[in-house]
Amino acid sequence: MMKGKAGAKQLRVLSLLPGASDIVRALDAVKLLVGRTHECDWPELQSMPACTSNKLGDMPPAEVDQAMGACSSAMPTLGWAGATPALLEMGLSPYRTDLDLVARLKPDVILTQMQGLGPELSPDHYAAALEALLGYRPALVQLDALELEGVWRDMRAVAEALRLGSKGADMIKGLQGRLAAASAAARGRQHPRVVVVQWSDPLFAAGGWVPQLVEMAGARDVLGKVEEAVTFTPQQLADAKPDVVAFALCGFSLAASQTLAQQAMQQLAEAGGGAVAEALARARVIVTDGLHVFSRPGPWLVQSLEVLVEALHGEAQGYGHEGSLWAPLEGRHRAAAAAVTQT
């Protein structure tokens, strides 16, 4: 193993979350990483082994939601039953984890988001399972932010686990400064009513840090709650009278999100009738890259806020993100809602 200053062993860090890898990269600590997820897409990480794969395969959004719920519910049973391989493979991260590869990499620190935690399943269950697999207990850093303050807390936890506490504080200060600058660009402008759709079937309004970012962008999130992502009906969408509907579909590329947003628009208009179709026809509809925008708490939240400011207040500030991180839903994508409105 590589040695650092004074002969100390260099930490071996395994990232099982794209957002965690983003944080490590922002800390200028990529050299500590020994493994990544299959969704970690920075060029400098591609030579590292990918320790995860898609847990569910290619499914429609409705089936993904059901399968993820069932998988998470099963984790406590696997924990108390002592089903170590299954618990780690399916629950150590949001993905399917390659346990043989993890064992070969011998990580000292694992950055992750353990699944199914609650009264019946604690991080200790995962730690004990890892000890059985590896023969020792690596440090487990659970990244589970539910709002912006939680994001900063998670970033501090990563920096401390990597023994980079002061660098972590500087990183957070820099990101907060960039967020403040983007927010300032929206100050004094109109305050559009916004709905951010995190999932299309069933319909979920984005929660967590997303309503906070919407507010920082000088807008009002009319369905989202900081506490949690909440479901909503087509009628609730119509009643909210949004000026802007943003499809920020977690885990889907911009191109895939365009297709899913088109399908959701048609389903919404058909299910909700004239009032819903009218609301959709009246609102500006945009789509974001769900692989990066809003979905990776950490440094990417700066670009997420910039996307909002650029999309909502294009006259105020252009960041060059249109076409790569977001796009308007235009042309044939709007045809379904317009057709229902005209009937």
VOBA-1610 file (N, C-alpha, C; in pm, whole numbers, padded with zeros to 5 digits, always signed):
BEGIN
Met+00083-00120+00000Met+00000+00000+00000Met+00087+00125+00000Met+00035+00230-00058Met+00110+00354-00065Met+00126+00416+00073Lys+00234+00487+00091Lys+00261+00555+00217Lys+00252+00705+00198Gly+00203+00772+00301Gly+00195+00917+00299Gly+00305+00976+00383Lys+00278+01092+00441Lys+00377+01160+00523Lys+00409+01077+00646Ala+00532+01083+00689Ala+00580+01015+00810Ala+00551+00866+00805Gly+00541+00810+00682Gly+00523+00666+00669Gly+00384+00616+00700Ala+00288+00705+00721Ala+00152+00663+00751Ala+00089+00600+00627Lys+00010+00496+00650Lys-00057+00430+00539Lys-00161+00523+00478Gln-00162+00531+00346Gln-00262+00614+00280Gln-00397+00546+00288Leu-00498+00623+00320Leu-00633+00568+00328Leu-00678+00511+00194Arg-00754+00403+00204Arg-00815+00342+00086Arg-00965+00369+00097Val-01017+00449+00006Val-01155+00498+00017Val-01238+00441-00097Leu-01352+00385-00061Leu-01447+00333-00159Leu-01571+00420-00158Ser-01605+00474-00274Ser-01725+00557-00286Ser-01836+00476-00352Leu-01949+00462-00282Leu-02064+00390-00336Leu-02179+00485-00368Leu-02146+00614-00384Leu-02243+00715-00424Leu-02176+00813-00520Pro-02239+00847-00633Pro-02181+00949-00720Pro-02158+01081-00648Gly-02252+01120-00562Gly-02236+01245-00489Gly-02118+01243-00394Ala-02089+01126-00338Ala-01972+01114-00251Ala-01844+01130-00331Ser-01841+01071-00450Ser-01723+01088-00537Ser-01705+01234-00576Asp-01816+01304-00597Asp-01807+01448-00627Asp-01740+01522-00513Ile-01777+01486-00390Ile-01719+01553-00273Ile-01571+01522-00263Val-01532+01396-00281Val-01391+01359-00276Val-01312+01436-00382Arg-01370+01447-00499Arg-01303+01520-00607Arg-01287+01668-00570Ala-01392+01727-00511Ala-01384+01868-00471Ala-01280+01890-00362Leu-01254+01785-00284Leu-01150+01792-00181Leu-01011+01768-00236Asp-01002+01748-00370Asp-00874+01718-00435Asp-00812+01592-00373Ala-00897+01491-00350Ala-00851+01368-00284Ala-00880+01244-00367Val-00891+01260-00498Val-00920+01146-00585Val-00817+01035-00568Lys-00693+01073-00534Lys-00588+00973-00520Lys-00618+00873-00409Leu-00710+00907-00318Leu-00745+00815-00210Leu-00846+00711-00253Leu-00917+00735-00362Leu-01022+00643-00406Leu-00962+00516-00465Val-01018+00402-00425Val-00979+00274-00483Val-01093+00211-00563Gly-01214+00266-00549Gly-01329+00214-00622Gly-01440+00317-00626Arg-01533+00297-00718Arg-01639+00394-00744Arg-01767+00320-00781Thr-01874+00397-00808Thr-01996+00338-00861Thr-01992+00342-01014His-02083+00267-01074His-02092+00266-01221His-02146+00398-01274Glu-02203+00483-01188Glu-02256+00612-01230Glu-02162+00729-01200Cys-02046+00701-01144Cys-01945+00806-01123Cys-01881+00837-01259Asp-01907+00955-01313Asp-01876+00979-01453Asp-01763+01078-01479Trp-01690+01119-01374Trp-01577+01210-01399Trp-01469+01134-01476Pro-01409+01195-01578Pro-01309+01124-01659Pro-01195+01065-01576Glu-01149+01136-01475Glu-01034+01088-01397Glu-01068+00967-01310Leu-01195+00930-01302Leu-01234+00814-01221Leu-01254+00688-01304Gln-01250+00700-01435Gln-01289+00587-01520Gln-01192+00470-01516Ser-01069+00493-01476Ser-00974+00383-01467Ser-00990+00301-01339Met-01072+00350-01247Met-01095+00280-01121Met-01203+00174-01138Pro-01195+00065-01062Pro-01298-00038-01073Pro-01434+00012-01026Ala-01538-00023-01098Ala-01675+00011-01061Ala-01732-00104-00978Cys-01771-00073-00856Cys-01813-00176-00761Cys-01964-00195-00756Thr-02038-00126-00841Thr-02183-00135-00838Thr-02238-00157-00978Ser-02365-00197-00980Ser-02441-00207-01104Ser-02585-00173-01072Asn-02663-00154-01177Asn-02804-00122-01159Asn-02874-00236-01086Lys-02945-00202-00980Lys-03010-00304-00896Lys-03129-00368-00965Leu-03197-00294-01051Leu-03326-00338-01102Leu-03330-00361-01252Gly-03232-00315-01326Gly-03239-00325-01470Gly-03325-00216-01530Asp-03362-00233-01655Asp-03439-00132-01728Asp-03588-00154-01705Met-03651-00066-01627Met-03793-00077-01595Met-03861+00057-01615Pro-03992+00056-01641Pro-04068+00181-01641Pro-04069+00242-01501Pro-04087+00375-01489Pro-04083+00440-01358Pro-04174+00379-01253Ala-04296+00339-01292Ala-04389+00283-01195Ala-04335+00154-01135Glu-04274+00069-01218Glu-04219-00057-01169Glu-04094-00033-01085Val-04015+00066-01123Val-03896+00099-01043Val-03938+00141-00902Asp-04040+00226-00893Asp-04086+00273-00762Asp-04132+00157-00675Gln-04208+00065-00730Gln-04256-00049-00655Gln-04142-00141-00613Ala-04050-00167-00705Ala-03939-00257-00675Ala-03846-00199-00571Met-03817-00069-00579Met-03729-00007-00480Met-03792-00008-00341Gly-03923+00015-00336Gly-03993+00010-00209Gly-03987-00129-00147Ala-04008-00232-00229Ala-04004-00369-00180Ala-03864-00406-00134Cys-03764-00363-00208Cys-03625-00394-00172Cys-03587-00331-00039Ser-03621-00202-00021Ser-03590-00133+00103Ser-03661-00199+00221Ser-03786-00240+00201Ser-03863-00302+00309Ser-03803-00436+00351Ala-03735-00502+00259Ala-03678-00634+00290Ala-03548-00626+00368Met-03482-00510+00371Met-03352-00500+00433Met-03352-00535+00583Pro-03448-00486+00663Pro-03446-00523+00806Pro-03453-00673+00829Thr-03532-00744+00749Thr-03542-00890+00762Thr-03407-00955+00734Leu-03340-00909+00630Leu-03208-00964+00598Leu-03109-00934+00710Gly-03125-00818+00774Gly-03033-00780+00881Gly-03046-00868+01002Trp-03168-00883+01056Trp-03180-00962+01178Trp-03169-01111+01151Ala-03191-01153+01025Ala-03178-01294+00991Ala-03032-01334+00969Gly-02943-01235+00967Gly-02802-01265+00949Gly-02764-01301+00807Ala-02845-01256+00711Ala-02818-01287+00570Ala-02714-01189+00516Thr-02591-01207+00560Thr-02485-01109+00533Thr-02465-01078+00385Pro-02445-01176+00297Pro-02420-01142+00157Pro-02535-01065+00094Ala-02657-01111+00116Ala-02773-01045+00054Ala-02790-00904+00108Leu-02771-00886+00239Leu-02785-00752+00300Leu-02686-00655+00237Leu-02560-00698+00223Leu-02459-00609+00168Leu-02477-00588+00018Glu-02509-00693-00054Glu-02523-00682-00198Glu-02636-00587-00236Met-02748-00596-00166Met-02866-00520-00203Met-02889-00395-00119Gly-02823-00386-00003Gly-02851-00275+00087Gly-02737-00185+00124Leu-02612-00224+00095Leu-02498-00141+00135Leu-02499-00008+00062Ser-02559-00005-00056Ser-02569+00119-00134Ser-02703+00117-00207Pro-02739+00226-00276Pro-02863+00223-00354Pro-02857+00131-00475Tyr-02739+00077-00504Tyr-02719-00008-00620Tyr-02693-00153-00576Arg-02671-00241-00672Arg-02622-00375-00642Arg-02471-00365-00625Thr-02419-00415-00513Thr-02277-00399-00482Thr-02203-00531-00506Asp-02091-00523-00575Asp-02006-00639-00605Asp-01921-00669-00482Leu-01960-00768-00403Leu-01892-00795-00276Leu-01753-00854-00297Asp-01735-00935-00399Asp-01602-00990-00425Asp-01503-00878-00455Leu-01547-00780-00532Leu-01459-00669-00566Leu-01432-00583-00443Val-01533-00559-00361Val-01512-00483-00238Val-01409-00552-00151Ala-01418-00684-00139Ala-01323-00758-00056Ala-01182-00746-00110Arg-01166-00749-00242Arg-01033-00737-00301Arg-00975-00597-00282Leu-01062-00496-00280Leu-01014-00358-00269Leu-00971-00321-00127Lys-01021-00394-00027Lys-00984-00371+00113Lys-00995-00224+00155Pro-01111-00165+00146Pro-01125-00022+00181Pro-01113+00003+00331Asp-01054+00115+00366Asp-01052+00162+00505Asp-01177+00244+00536Val-01227+00315+00435Val-01343+00403+00450Val-01440+00375+00335Ile-01567+00360+00368Ile-01671+00342+00267Ile-01770+00456+00279Leu-01787+00530+00170Leu-01882+00642+00163Leu-02007+00591+00094Thr-02121+00596+00162Thr-02237+00529+00105Thr-02367+00584+00161Gln-02476+00518+00121Gln-02608+00546+00176Gln-02675+00410+00198Met-02659+00357+00318Met-02715+00227+00353Met-02866+00232+00346Gln-02925+00124+00296Gln-03068+00120+00270Gln-03145+00056+00385Gly-03269+00103+00406Gly-03358+00039+00501Gly-03331+00067+00647Leu-03250+00169+00678Leu-03218+00198+00817Leu-03343+00243+00893Gly-03352+00200+01017Gly-03467+00233+01100Gly-03457+00159+01232Pro-03568+00149+01303Pro-03565+00082+01435Pro-03515-00061+01430Glu-03540-00131+01318Glu-03504-00272+01308Glu-03372-00297+01237Leu-03314-00194+01181Leu-03188-00210+01106Leu-03102-00087+01128Ser-02984-00108+01185Ser-02894+00002+01218Ser-02765-00011+01138Pro-02684+00095+01135Pro-02553+00083+01070Pro-02468-00029+01128Asp-02490-00064+01255Asp-02414-00173+01316Asp-02439-00305+01245His-02559-00327+01195His-02586-00449+01119His-02496-00456+00996Tyr-02485-00343+00927Tyr-02400-00339+00809Tyr-02253-00352+00847Ala-02212-00286+00956Ala-02073-00295+01000Ala-02036-00438+01035Ala-02125-00510+01104Ala-02098-00649+01140Ala-02090-00736+01015Ala-02179-00710+00919Ala-02177-00787+00794Ala-02047-00762+00718Leu-02001-00638+00717Leu-01874-00607+00650Leu-01757-00673+00721Glu-01762-00677+00854Glu-01655-00743+00928Glu-01649-00892+00893Ala-01766-00954+00878Ala-01770-01094+00839Ala-01713-01115+00699Leu-01734-01018+00612Leu-01684-01028+00475Leu-01535-00998+00465Leu-01491-00891+00535Leu-01355-00840+00516Leu-01256-00886+00622Gly-01309-00925+00738Gly-01221-00961+00848Gly-01183-00843+00934Tyr-01240-00727+00907Tyr-01217-00606+00986Tyr-01335-00513+00959Arg-01347-00406+01039Arg-01457-00311+01022Arg-01405-00180+00961Pro-01437-00154+00836Pro-01400-00024+00780Pro-01489+00085+00839Ala-01445+00208+00827Ala-01528+00321+00869Ala-01638+00340+00766Leu-01764+00344+00814Leu-01879+00365+00728Leu-01928+00508+00744Val-01932+00583+00635Val-01982+00720+00639Val-02116+00721+00565Gln-02223+00742+00641Gln-02358+00742+00587Gln-02396+00883+00542Leu-02423+00899+00412Leu-02463+01028+00358Leu-02615+01026+00339Asp-02686+01097+00424Asp-02833+01088+00423Asp-02899+01224+00441Ala-02842+01326+00379Ala-02896+01462+00392Ala-03040+01468+00344Leu-03121+01546+00417Leu-03260+01570+00379Leu-03285+01715+00343Glu-03185+01802+00366Glu-03197+01944+00333Glu-03056+02000+00322Leu-03044+02129+00289Leu-02913+02186+00262Leu-02818+02174+00381Glu-02867+02200+00501Glu-02779+02189+00617Glu-02725+02048+00629Gly-02809+01950+00596Gly-02763+01811+00598Gly-02656+01784+00494Val-02665+01851+00379Val-02562+01836+00277Val-02428+01885+00330Trp-02428+02002+00394Trp-02302+02053+00451Trp-02251+01958+00560Arg-02342+01904+00639Arg-02302+01810+00744Arg-02237+01684+00683Asp-02298+01632+00575Asp-02240+01515+00509Asp-02103+01546+00451Met-02089+01665+00394Met-01960+01701+00335Met-01853+01712+00442Arg-01891+01767+00558Arg-01795+01772+00669Arg-01757+01633+00714Ala-01855+01542+00718Ala-01828+01404+00761Ala-01731+01335+00666Val-01747+01357+00536Val-01655+01298+00439Val-01515+01355+00460Ala-01504+01486+00472Ala-01373+01549+00491Ala-01305+01497+00617Glu-01380+01483+00726Glu-01322+01433+00851Glu-01279+01288+00838Ala-01360+01206+00770Ala-01324+01065+00753Ala-01197+01050+00670Leu-01175+01145+00578Leu-01055+01143+00494Leu-00940+01221+00556Arg-00962+01268+00680Arg-00860+01344+00755Arg-00824+01475+00683Leu-00929+01538+00629Leu-00912+01663+00554Leu-01009+01769+00607Gly-01021+01776+00738Gly-01121+01862+00800Gly-01113+02008+00757Ser-00994+02067+00761Ser-00981+02209+00727Ser-01007+02233+00579Lys-00965+02140+00495Lys-00993+02153+00352Lys-01142+02141+00327Gly-01209+02059+00405Gly-01353+02047+00393Gly-01424+02177+00425Ala-01380+02244+00530Ala-01441+02372+00567Ala-01424+02474+00456Asp-01306+02477+00395Asp-01282+02571+00283Asp-01370+02537+00163Met-01386+02406+00136Met-01469+02364+00024Met-01613+02410+00044Ile-01666+02388+00163Ile-01804+02426+00192Ile-01822+02577+00180Lys-01729+02651+00233Lys-01736+02797+00225Lys-01738+02843+00079Gly-01656+02782-00004Gly-01652+02818-00145Gly-01783+02786-00216Leu-01841+02669-00188Leu-01967+02632-00251Leu-02080+02722-00205Gln-02081+02755-00078Gln-02186+02845-00027Gln-02174+02983-00090Gly-02052+03027-00115Gly-02033+03155-00182Gly-02085+03153-00325Arg-02065+03041-00395Arg-02114+03029-00533Arg-02267+03023-00535Leu-02325+02955-00437Leu-02471+02951-00428Leu-02526+03091-00402Ala-02461+03165-00313Ala-02506+03301-00282Ala-02497+03390-00405Ala-02393+03373-00485Ala-02378+03454-00606Ala-02488+03423-00707Ala-02521+03295-00724Ala-02628+03259-00816Ala-02762+03311-00767Ser-02784+03301-00637Ser-02909+03351-00578Ser-02922+03502-00597Ala-02811+03573-00584Ala-02813+03719-00598Ala-02855+03760-00739Ala-02823+03676-00838Ala-02859+03709-00976Ala-03010+03710-00998Ala-03084+03638-00910Ala-03230+03632-00924Ala-03301+03735-00837Arg-03227+03808-00756Arg-03288+03901-00660Arg-03357+04017-00733Gly-03474+04053-00681Gly-03546+04167-00735Gly-03625+04138-00860Arg-03639+04012-00896Arg-03713+03976-01016Arg-03845+03910-00979Gln-03919+03869-01079Gln-04048+03806-01053Gln-04030+03677-00975His-04137+03634-00908His-04133+03514-00825His-04228+03410-00882Pro-04186+03339-00984Pro-04276+03242-01048Pro-04314+03127-00954Arg-04434+03074-00977Arg-04482+02956-00905Arg-04429+02833-00978Val-04358+02747-00904Val-04285+02636-00966Val-04328+02503-00906Val-04342+02403-00990Val-04358+02264-00947Val-04240+02186-01002Val-04168+02116-00914Val-04056+02032-00956Val-04098+01887-00941Val-04106+01818-01053Val-04149+01677-01056Val-04025+01589-01046Gln-04013+01516-00935Gln-03897+01429-00913Gln-03917+01291-00974Trp-04042+01245-00981Trp-04071+01112-01036Trp-04204+01122-01110Ser-04214+01052-01222Ser-04330+01071-01308Ser-04442+00970-01286Asp-04413+00853-01228Asp-04517+00753-01209Asp-04479+00660-01093Pro-04538+00681-00975Pro-04638+00783-00942Pro-04574+00922-00936Leu-04658+01023-00940Leu-04610+01161-00941Leu-04558+01201-00804Phe-04433+01245-00799Phe-04373+01296-00676Phe-04321+01436-00700Ala-04350+01527-00607Ala-04288+01659-00607Ala-04157+01650-00529Ala-04052+01706-00583Ala-03921+01696-00519Ala-03922+01762-00382Gly-03853+01698-00287Gly-03841+01754-00154Gly-03695+01783-00122Gly-03661+01776+00007Gly-03523+01796+00049Gly-03473+01936+00017Trp-03356+01942-00043Trp-03291+02069-00073Trp-03353+02138-00195Val-03435+02066-00273Val-03487+02125-00397Val-03577+02245-00370Pro-03678+02236-00279Pro-03756+02358-00251Pro-03670+02474-00199Gln-03562+02441-00128Gln-03473+02547-00080Gln-03402+02614-00197Leu-03357+02533-00293Leu-03292+02591-00411Leu-03391+02673-00493Val-03515+02625-00505Val-03617+02702-00577Val-03635+02839-00512Glu-03641+02843-00379Glu-03654+02970-00309Glu-03532+03058-00333Met-03412+02998-00330Met-03291+03076-00355Met-03289+03133-00497Ala-03362+03066-00589Ala-03369+03115-00727Ala-03477+03219-00745Gly-03534+03266-00634Gly-03634+03372-00642Gly-03771+03325-00683Ala-03800+03196-00663Ala-03929+03141-00702Ala-03998+03079-00580Arg-04120+03031-00602Arg-04196+02969-00497Arg-04232+02827-00539Asp-04188+02729-00460Asp-04223+02589-00486Asp-04362+02564-00429Val-04460+02539-00516Val-04599+02535-00471Val-04648+02395-00434Leu-04568+02293-00455Leu-04607+02158-00413Leu-04500+02088-00330Gly-04375+02122-00346Gly-04268+02053-00277Gly-04257+02092-00131Lys-04206+01997-00051Lys-04181+02020+00091Lys-04037+01980+00123Val-03973+02061+00207Val-03836+02030+00245Val-03830+01896+00318Glu-03931+01864+00396Glu-03927+01746+00482Glu-03918+01616+00403Glu-03984+01610+00285Glu-03988+01483+00211Glu-04043+01508+00072Ala-04014+01412-00017Ala-04080+01412-00147Ala-04223+01365-00128Val-04319+01436-00185Val-04460+01403-00164Val-04529+01373-00296Thr-04626+01282-00292Thr-04704+01253-00411Thr-04806+01365-00434Phe-04849+01378-00558Phe-04954+01474-00588Phe-05039+01420-00703Thr-05158+01473-00713Thr-05252+01431-00816Thr-05254+01532-00930Pro-05305+01494-01046Pro-05320+01592-01154Pro-05402+01714-01112Gln-05506+01693-01033Gln-05588+01806-00990Gln-05511+01900-00899Gln-05428+01842-00811Gln-05345+01926-00723Gln-05248+02010-00806Leu-05198+01952-00914Leu-05111+02029-01004Leu-05188+02146-01064Ala-05309+02119-01111Ala-05389+02227-01171Ala-05422+02334-01068Asp-05458+02291-00946Asp-05494+02386-00841Asp-05375+02473-00800Ala-05253+02421-00815Ala-05133+02496-00776Ala-05103+02611-00873Lys-05163+02607-00992Lys-05146+02712-01093Lys-04998+02747-01116Pro-04919+02648-01155Pro-04775+02676-01174Pro-04748+02763-01296Asp-04651+02849-01282Asp-04598+02922-01397Asp-04495+02838-01471Val-04425+02752-01395Val-04321+02666-01451Val-04337+02527-01391Val-04331+02425-01478Val-04324+02286-01433Val-04189+02232-01477Ala-04110+02187-01381Ala-03976+02135-01411Ala-03975+01985-01385Phe-03949+01907-01489Phe-03933+01763-01474Phe-03785+01736-01441Ala-03760+01707-01315Ala-03625+01677-01268Ala-03624+01532-01224Leu-03625+01441-01319Leu-03650+01299-01295Leu-03520+01230-01252Cys-03515+01198-01125Cys-03393+01146-01063Cys-03342+01021-01133Gly-03216+01025-01176Gly-03152+00908-01234Gly-03164+00894-01384Phe-03229+00991-01451Phe-03247+00983-01595Phe-03172+01095-01665Ser-03111+01063-01778Ser-03039+01162-01856Ser-03136+01265-01911Leu-03081+01371-01967Leu-03166+01476-02025Leu-03251+01420-02138Ala-03191+01339-02224Ala-03266+01283-02337Ala-03377+01189-02288Ala-03343+01102-02194Ala-03445+01010-02140Ala-03554+01086-02067Ser-03515+01192-01998Ser-03612+01273-01924Ser-03709+01344-02018Gln-03659+01385-02135Gln-03748+01448-02234Gln-03859+01351-02273Thr-03822+01225-02298Thr-03921+01125-02339Thr-04019+01097-02226Leu-03968+01079-02103Leu-04055+01052-01989Leu-04145+01171-01958Ala-04092+01291-01973Ala-04173+01410-01948Ala-04286+01420-02050Gln-04258+01388-02174Gln-04362+01389-02276Gln-04473+01291-02239Gln-04435+01169-02198Gln-04535+01070-02158Gln-04615+01118-02038Ala-04547+01177-01941Ala-04616+01225-01821Ala-04712+01337-01853Met-04672+01427-01944Met-04761+01537-01984Met-04890+01482-02044Gln-04877+01384-02130Gln-04994+01326-02193Gln-05083+01258-02090Gln-05022+01180-01999Gln-05100+01111-01896Gln-05169+01209-01803Leu-05098+01315-01766Leu-05157+01417-01678Leu-05278+01482-01745Ala-05260+01522-01869Ala-05368+01591-01940Ala-05489+01500-01957Glu-05465+01373-01991Glu-05576+01280-02013Glu-05645+01243-01883Ala-05568+01225-01777Ala-05627+01184-01649Ala-05698+01298-01580Gly-05647+01419-01594Gly-05704+01531-01520Gly-05808+01611-01595Gly-05818+01590-01724Gly-05919+01662-01799Gly-05878+01804-01834Gly-05977+01885-01866Gly-05952+02018-01920Gly-05875+02110-01829Ala-05903+02109-01697Ala-05836+02201-01605Ala-05687+02173-01598Val-05653+02044-01595Val-05512+02006-01589Val-05443+02039-01722Ala-05508+02006-01831Ala-05450+02035-01962Ala-05427+02185-01979Glu-05523+02265-01930Glu-05508+02410-01938Glu-05388+02457-01858Ala-05374+02403-01736Ala-05261+02442-01651Ala-05129+02408-01717Leu-05122+02290-01780Leu-04998+02248-01846Leu-04971+02333-01970Ala-05076+02367-02042Ala-05057+02448-02162Ala-05013+02589-02127Arg-05058+02640-02013Arg-05025+02776-01970Arg-04882+02785-01915Ala-04837+02678-01850Ala-04707+02681-01783Ala-04591+02661-01881Arg-04478+02720-01848Arg-04353+02681-01916Arg-04312+02547-01859Val-04269+02457-01945Val-04227+02324-01900Val-04081+02305-01938Ile-04001+02270-01839Ile-03860+02246-01865Ile-03824+02107-01813Val-03713+02055-01862Val-03664+01922-01823Val-03517+01937-01786Thr-03477+01869-01680Thr-03336+01876-01639Thr-03268+01740-01652Asp-03138+01743-01652Asp-03057+01620-01653Asp-03061+01559-01514Gly-03142+01452-01498Gly-03161+01392-01367Gly-03045+01310-01316Leu-02940+01296-01396Leu-02821+01227-01348Leu-02731+01320-01266His-02751+01452-01282His-02663+01547-01215His-02739+01658-01142Val-02841+01713-01206Val-02910+01829-01150Val-03005+01784-01039Phe-02989+01841-00922Phe-03067+01816-00801Phe-03040+01679-00736Ser-02995+01581-00813Ser-02990+01444-00763Ser-02858+01406-00696Arg-02758+01495-00700Arg-02628+01464-00641Arg-02593+01571-00538Pro-02639+01553-00414Pro-02613+01655-00310Pro-02465+01669-00282Gly-02416+01787-00305Gly-02274+01816-00292Gly-02240+01927-00388Pro-02122+01925-00449Pro-02082+02033-00540Pro-02179+02057-00654Trp-02249+01953-00702Trp-02341+01970-00814Trp-02461+02057-00780Leu-02484+02085-00653Leu-02597+02172-00618Leu-02574+02315-00666Val-02450+02353-00686Val-02423+02487-00741Val-02477+02496-00883Gln-02443+02398-00967Gln-02495+02398-01103Gln-02647+02382-01105Ser-02701+02310-01006Ser-02846+02292-00999Ser-02915+02426-00977Leu-02862+02508-00888Leu-02919+02641-00866Leu-02899+02728-00989Glu-02784+02719-01052Glu-02760+02796-01175Glu-02860+02758-01284Val-02893+02630-01293Val-02994+02586-01390Val-03127+02655-01362Leu-03167+02659-01236Leu-03293+02724-01201Leu-03290+02873-01235Val-03183+02940-01198Val-03174+03084-01226Val-03177+03110-01376Glu-03103+03030-01450Glu-03098+03047-01595Glu-03234+03018-01659Ala-03301+02912-01612Ala-03429+02873-01672Ala-03542+02968-01632Leu-03539+03017-01508Leu-03646+03102-01459Leu-03624+03250-01490His-03498+03291-01496His-03465+03432-01515His-03355+03444-01621Gly-03384+03396-01739Gly-03283+03396-01845Gly-03228+03533-01877Glu-03312+03634-01853Glu-03266+03771-01879Glu-03165+03818-01775Ala-03162+03749-01659Ala-03075+03793-01551Ala-02935+03737-01563Gln-02927+03609-01596Gln-02796+03545-01594Gln-02797+03421-01682Gly-02701+03411-01771Gly-02685+03290-01850Gly-02559+03217-01805Tyr-02573+03090-01773Tyr-02458+03011-01727Tyr-02412+02911-01832Gly-02482+02907-01945Gly-02443+02814-02050Gly-02486+02671-02026His-02584+02648-01939His-02627+02512-01908His-02739+02462-01998Glu-02807+02554-02068Glu-02918+02511-02154Glu-02866+02420-02265Gly-02934+02308-02283Gly-02894+02212-02385Gly-02809+02100-02331Ser-02744+02123-02217Ser-02663+02017-02157Ser-02720+01970-02024Leu-02761+02065-01939Leu-02817+02030-01808Leu-02966+02054-01800Trp-03022+02130-01892Trp-03167+02151-01896Trp-03208+02192-02036Ala-03338+02177-02062Ala-03393+02220-02191Ala-03542+02244-02175Pro-03598+02336-02252Pro-03744+02353-02252Pro-03809+02233-02321Leu-03928+02199-02276Leu-04007+02094-02341Leu-04094+02163-02444Glu-04057+02147-02570Glu-04122+02224-02677Glu-04173+02133-02786Gly-04234+02194-02887Gly-04273+02123-03008Gly-04364+02006-02981Arg-04323+01889-03032Arg-04408+01771-03023Arg-04427+01728-02879His-04334+01767-02789His-04346+01729-02650His-04466+01796-02583Arg-04508+01913-02635Arg-04621+01983-02577Arg-04752+01952-02647Ala-04743+01878-02757Ala-04860+01859-02841Ala-04974+01788-02769Ala-04941+01691-02685Ala-05045+01612-02619Ala-05134+01699-02531Ala-05070+01784-02447Ala-05147+01870-02358Ala-05229+01970-02438Ala-05172+02023-02543Ala-05243+02121-02624Ala-05364+02058-02692Ala-05348+01931-02736Ala-05458+01864-02804Ala-05575+01843-02710Val-05546+01806-02586Val-05652+01785-02489Val-05722+01916-02458Thr-05646+02024-02450Thr-05703+02156-02422Thr-05803+02196-02530Gln-05774+02159-02655Gln-05858+02201-02766Gln-05985+02118-02781Thr-05993+02002-02712Thr-06111+01916-02727Thr-06223+01960-02635
//
